Amino acid sequence: MYHQWMEDKYEESIKLRNQACLIGSFWNAEAARKIMDDDANTIAVSDEDFEKATQYMIEQNRKPKKQPRRRNKKKIVFNKRLNG
């Protein structure tokens, strides 16, 4: 079932991409053609750049995360007034 669900999500993303390209082609047909072209959607990265990016992500994950500062809550005081 998981694989079928993933396939459905993939098909839905392809459908939405195609709809976006169709709508965008009215304004910029050349850009829509480039997006639809599968070769234009690949990204080439050198091994050196990939290693740098990987090292950066590892360093960021190892850094201690800052704890959000706790704010003091305001206390609400209800005074009882006695009639009398």
N, C-alpha and C positions, 0 to 999 in steps of 0.2 A: 504494500500500500504506500509506503514511503516513496518508493521510486516513481510510482504513478503520480503521487502528489507533486514531487519535484518536477516531473515531466510537464504536468499541468501548469506549474508556476513558470517554467521555462517558456512554454508555448504562449502564456499570457504576456510575458515580457517581450517576446518577439512580436506579438500582435500590437502591443502598445508602441513599440519602436517603429513599426511600419506605419501606424496611424500618425505618429508624430512626424515622420518623414513625408507622408502624404500631405499633411497640413502645411508643413514647412516648405514644401516644394512650390506652393503658390507664391511665396515671397522670395525664395532663393532656390531655384531649381538646381543650380550647380552644387550648392552645399548639400542638398538632399541626396544628390547622386553620390557624392563623396561619402556620406554617412552610410548609404546602402551598400556601397562597395565593401566587401569583406576585407580586402587587402588594406584598405585605408583604416580599418579598425584595429589593426595590429600595432603594437608598440614594440620597438626594438630598443633594448637597453644593454649597454656593455656590461661585461662581468664585473668590472671595477665599480661602476655605478650601482649595480645590484648589491655588491658587497657593502658599499658605503651605506646604502639605504637599510640593509639588514642590520648592520652594526648600530645605526642610529635608533632603529626600533628596539633593539635589545637594550641599549643604554636607557632609553626612555622608560622601558618596562621595569628596569632595575631601580630606578630612582624612587625614593620614598614619596608616597603621595601625600600632599598636604591635606591635613584634616580641616574640614570647614570650621570656621570659628563659631563657637556657640554664642548665641545671643542671650542676654539675660531677658527672661520673660517679665513683663510688667505684671505686677500683682494688682488685682482689682479688689478693693475693699468696699464692702457694703456696710453702711452704718444703719443700725436699727434706731429709729426715732420713736420714742414712746410718747404717745399723746397723753397728756395728763397733768 
